Amino acid sequence: MASKSGVVFEDFFPSMVEKLGAEGFMDELCNGFRLLMDEEKGVITFESLKENSVSVLGLKDMSNEELKCMLREGDLDGDECLNQMEFCVLMFRLSPELMKGSRRWIEEVVMNEM
């Protein structure tokens, strides 16, 4: 998958689920959220995404509009930022293979919690 600026995103999520298991993968998604979030606000804002897209993600070629588009894509409640749940949902939606197996992985996490 490529952005308008030609940045290519390879979907490593399915192999991560296979290696870490569903619960371990969800833990990693939550860790990723924390790396991108504004620590004072507890959410991913445009500013925190812009700042961390280079240092954490290595995406120096992404435009402001592409970053804003990412936020809009995942912003389910219209507050112009991403909370942890919105971030995790967005990550699943961006991975076609995860979407195919998501029900099975979610059931695995729920069963491990019980």
ABEGO torsion letter per residue (X at the ends): XBBAAGBBBBBAAAAAAAAAEAAAAAAAAAAAAAAABBAAAGBBBAAAAAAAAAAAAGBAABBAAAAAAAAAAABAAGAGBBBAAAAAAAAAAABAAAAAAAAAAAAAAAAAAX
